[in-house]
Amino acid sequence: MKNIFIKIIAGVFVMGGLASCEANLDQIPYDALAIDNAYTSPQDFENAMRGAYEGLISATGNITTGMYGYIGSGSMLSAPDVLTDNVTLCQNGRFTAKDLHDWDYNGNSTLSTVYSNAYTVIYRTNLILENSVNLEGDTKANIVAEAKALRAMAHLNLVGYFGKIPTQSADANGSLGVAYVTITDQFQLPARNTVGEDYDMIVKDLTEAAADINTSNGVGRMGKNAVNLLLSRVYLYMGQWQNAIDAANEVTTPIAPRAKFVGIWDDTSTDGLVFSIPNTADLNNSIGVTWTQGTKTAIINEYVASYELTNLYAADDIRKEAYIFTGKSQGLEYNSIGKLLGKKGTSSQLTNGIVDYKIFRASEAALNRAEALYNLGSEGPARTALDEVRTKRYTSPPSGETGTALRDAIRLERRLEFAFEYQRFFDLKRWGLPIIRENFGDLKDGTGTPSVDLLLPVGSNLFQLPFSQSTIDQNPNIVQNPGY
């Protein structure tokens, strides 16, 4: 077993709550050692919590990493769309993550950073939880709850990629998921839990967190609304419809109105945001390079909005204006993705890709509720929940669907609402649907070069991504997924 040396951000004792430490480790998923006497005062735990959140955006002190970091070989920012029918590989880009888009996974790199960064967050939250016996006072319950919520979110992201989703197939719950790690013992070699076990532990962490977390923990941190929204999503993935409804009903953040919607994406509005992380001057992360570089008239696209998706947006749907723009390069036009283009300001600011991270939005609670109500046979209330979103996106919203047309309308609105926003791959998986890309090219009018691979059928092993060979080499208890 090889020895690896990793320098990480540990989350204690410096301005901003971050400090570096070094660790020699013998296996993944661990990447740090506890620091003696680091967790004694309430401020120590606050600093450590900031370090845990930092793992979402820069897990090793490198701005190109983090669970929601740059595209690289795929991240939470990009992979759920790169894997699916929402985007087309653009020929004037760098072919970043092409192996992911082509479902031709690289066993040494595909989502390996997501894997390691998620376990960085998990390790840091476990440090907080193990040392919370030293914490006294009114802040303890909230700190423990926040750590559990982040631990659950990281595990959910992992099992979504590397395992099945409970509603995906009849055998999903009994199949292997990921190792649900709750201790920091660096010498442990954790085996994979089943998907059912993973989801049960995710629910346990989130329900306990929802009971004790503060209503708000300030900008850039999760509060009660965020935990309940995430819990609603988990119950939806599990097919526990009433629980999904109940959790969604606890989310009190209003859905962003149509007039403020475009401003969410250039940081002139925070309407409808349940959990977001400011991309401040000290971070200055150009996360928008995930999709585009350059200016609107000299664009370099990594991926473009698929011609099919672009045409699904009605003329009066404000989301098309917010998400897609006509990018130009050397006389060619593209359906360029503008969701992470940049903050509003000068022309340079609008195209530098430095924009806040939007993790959860209130519209998801309504769409979760709509889907769960439909699955319980309550079509009227389901349509009402769906219209909570549609009335804030269209000037003349569609309505009145029944039966399977209502189901399809709920699924369509979810796709339109969360395009380029971490959800499409998981939705198709849990619905048991294939990934079908239309044979359109990368140019604005659908001509140009299509993506190489157009169909991922239901039941394909490629819906569960491979663990990297280095992970298996360093922890033989991590059994590879079938087909790799």
C-alpha positions, -999 to 999 in steps of 0.1 A, spaced: 0 0 0 15 32 -10 21 62 12 8 96 1 17 130 14 -10 157 13 -9 192 25 -44 205 34 -64 233 49 -74 220 84 -97 247 96 -83 260 128 -66 290 144 -59 316 117 -78 347 104 -108 335 84 -108 302 103 -82 283 81 -47 270 88 -26 244 71 -12 212 84 6 182 70 -3 145 72 12 112 61 -16 89 53 -19 53 42 -53 53 27 -82 73 12 -107 87 22 -87 103 50 -65 133 44 -57 149 77 -48 143 114 -64 160 144 -43 187 161 -38 184 198 -57 210 218 -72 226 187 -108 223 199 -112 240 233 -131 273 229 -163 281 211 -142 302 187 -121 272 178 -152 253 168 -164 283 147 -131 284 130 -132 246 124 -167 249 109 -154 276 85 -127 251 75 -154 224 68 -173 248 45 -141 257 28 -139 221 16 -169 228 -6 -150 254 -27 -113 248 -21 -106 216 -3 -68 216 -4 -61 253 -5 -61 253 -43 -88 273 -59 -91 248 -87 -105 222 -63 -133 219 -39 -165 198 -42 -181 227 -62 -148 238 -79 -137 241 -115 -148 216 -141 -114 197 -144 -123 160 -146 -158 169 -132 -172 185 -101 -205 192 -85 -206 224 -106 -204 206 -139 -206 168 -139 -244 165 -134 -249 184 -167 -218 172 -186 -230 136 -181 -264 143 -196 -285 159 -224 -283 195 -212 -250 202 -229 -231 196 -261 -193 194 -262 -181 225 -281 -155 223 -307 -139 256 -299 -132 246 -263 -104 226 -247 -124 193 -246 -123 195 -208 -140 164 -191 -146 149 -225 -142 114 -211 -170 122 -187 -193 135 -215 -185 105 -237 -191 81 -208 -156 68 -215 -145 71 -179 -108 74 -169 -101 52 -140 -74 74 -128 -91 108 -129 -129 107 -135 -145 124 -105 -115 115 -83 -114 151 -71 -150 150 -61 -144 118 -42 -113 132 -23 -129 166 -17 -161 151 -3 -141 130 21 -121 161 31 -154 178 41 -165 146 59 -132 143 78 -134 179 89 -170 175 101 -160 143 120 -132 162 137 -157 187 149 -182 160 161 -156 139 179 -142 169 197 -176 185 205 -174 167 239 -151 196 248 -176 223 238 -199 238 263 -226 265 261 -254 276 239 -235 272 206 -229 234 209 -262 221 196 -260 243 165 -223 234 157 -231 197 160 -261 201 138 -242 221 112 -215 195 111 -240 167 106 -257 185 78 -225 190 59 -215 154 65 -248 142 51 -245 165 21 -211 153 12 -221 116 14 -252 123 -6 -232 138 -34 -208 108 -33 -234 81 -34 -253 99 -62 -223 94 -84 -208 61 -72 -239 42 -62 -275 39 -73 -304 60 -61 -331 42 -42 -359 48 -67 -336 40 -97 -342 2 -97 -357 -26 -76 -322 -37 -64 -309 -2 -56 -311 -2 -18 -293 -35 -16 -265 -25 -40 -232 -10 -28 -230 27 -22 -201 45 -5 -184 42 28 -204 63 53 -175 75 75 -183 89 110 -149 86 127 -115 101 120 -93 70 127 -67 74 100 -59 36 100 -95 25 93 -101 9 59 -139 15 56 -159 -8 33 -188 4 12 -222 5 28 -253 -4 9 -273 24 -7 -300 18 17 -276 21 47 -262 53 32 -295 69 28 -307 59 63 -275 75 78 -280 106 56 -316 109 69 -304 104 105 -278 131 102 -302 155 85 -332 150 109 -310 155 139 -295 186 122 -329 200 114 -340 197 150 -310 217 164 -296 240 138 -301 277 140 -327 294 118 -298 312 102 -260 309 106 -252 339 85 -240 343 49 -223 313 34 -235 287 60 -264 264 62 -294 271 84 -328 254 91 -342 261 56 -312 246 39 -312 214 60 -350 209 54 -346 215 17 -318 189 15 -338 165 36 -368 169 12 -345 161 -17 -332 130 1 -367 117 8 -377 123 -28 -347 102 -39 -359 75 -15 -395 76 -27 -408 86 7 -433 110 -7 -450 123 24 -418 128 42 -405 148 12 -436 170 13 -433 175 51 -397 186 48 -404 208 19 -432 225 38 -406 235 65 -387 257 39 -399 293 44 -377 311 19 -399 326 -9 -393 316 -45 -376 344 -65 -400 365 -85 -397 368 -122 -385 404 -120 -355 394 -98 -346 361 -114 -319 373 -139 -302 392 -111 -296 360 -91 -270 350 -116 -251 383 -118 -252 387 -80 -275 417 -80 -302 397 -63 -303 371 -35 -340 363 -39 -349 327 -35 -314 316 -23 -315 291 5 -278 284 7 -251 302 -12 -214 310 -7 -201 344 -16 -172 344 -40 -154 372 -22 -123 391 -32 -101 368 -10 -115 338 -29 -118 353 -64 -126 319 -79 -133 320 -116 -159 292 -114 -174 304 -147 -146 288 -167 -166 256 -160 -186 266 -191 -170 296 -209 -140 318 -212 -134 350 -230 -159 377 -239 -193 373 -255 -180 383 -289 -148 362 -286 -161 333 -267 -144 300 -259 -170 274 -248 -162 243 -230 -198 231 -235 -229 248 -249 -265 245 -240 -278 216 -261 -300 228 -290 -328 206 -277 -327 222 -242 -324 257 -257 -356 252 -277 -375 238 -247 -376 273 -231 -407 292 -241 -402 327 -255 -417 342 -223 -396 320 -199 -372 343 -180 -348 314 -174 -337 314 -210 -325 350 -206 -308 341 -173 -291 309 -184 -283 311 -222 -268 339 -244 -256 341 -280 -218 337 -278 -198 346 -309 -164 335 -321 -147 338 -355 -181 344 -373 -198 314 -355 -226 317 -330 -233 294 -300 -259 288 -273 -234 297 -247 -241 291 -210 -243 323 -190 -253 309 -156 -218 315 -141 -207 343 -164 -198 367 -137 -210 395 -114 -227 426 -128 -204 456 -132 -179 464 -159 -177 443 -191 -147 425 -176 -166 416 -144 -195 402 -164 -173 377 -182 -146 368 -157 -165 339 -142 -162 352 -107 -197 349 -93 -212 336 -60 -219 299 -55 -256 291 -54 -261 257 -38 -298 255 -29 -328 276 -41 -363 278 -27 -379 267 -60 -367 232 -53 -389 229 -23 -420 236 -45 -409 212 -72 -401 185 -47 -435 189 -32 -452 189 -66 -435 156 -76 -442 139 -43 -478 150 -43 -483 136 -78 -468 103 -67 -494 102 -39 -522 107 -64 -529 143 -53 -529 159 -87 -546 192 -78 -522 201 -50 -493 188 -72 -504 212 -99 -507 241 -74 -472 234 -62 -459 233 -97 -476 266 -105 -458 282 -76 -427 281 -98 -443 285 -132 -461 318 -123 -428 333 -114 -410 322 -146 -435 329 -174 -457 358 -183 -483 333 -195 -475 301 -177 -489 267 -188 -512 249 -165 -541 224 -162 -523 192 -170 -535 159 -156 -523 123 -155 -489 116 -171 -490 150 -187 -488 165 -153 -459 142 -143 -441 152 -175 -447 189 -168 -432 185 -133 -401 168 -148 -398 194 -175 -400 223 -151 -373 207 -129 -351 204 -160 -357 240 -171 -353 254 -135 -321 236 -126 -302 234 -159 -265 237 -153 -272 235 -116 -261 201 -102 -293 181 -106 -300 166 -141 -279 134 -139 -294 125 -105 -329 132 -117 -326 109 -147 -310 82 -126 -337 82 -99 -365 83 -125 -350 53 -142 -347 71 -175 -321 68 -202 -299 98 -212 -309 107 -248 -290 134 -266 -305 146 -299 -282 145 -329 -277 183 -330 -244 201 -333 -227 227 -311 -237 258 -331 -266 281 -323 -288 267 -350 -282 231 -342 -256 225 -370 -220 218 -363 -206 188 -345 -228 167 -322 -215 150 -291 -200 116 -299 -223 95 -278 -260 101 -278 -276 73 -257 -270 59 -223 -297 32 -219 -315 24 -187 -296 -2 -167 -262 7 -180 -234 3 -155 -222 37 -166 -248 54 -145 -225 44 -115 -191 58 -120 -159 39 -113 -137 43 -82 -102 54 -91 -76 27 -91 -56 46 -65 -86 45 -42 -88 7 -45 -51 3 -42 -50 22 -10 -81 7 5 -88 -28 -7 -122 -28 11 -135 -4 -16 -150 -29 -41 -151 -16 -77 -185 -11 -93 -197 -37 -118 -184 -34 -154 -151 -17 -146 
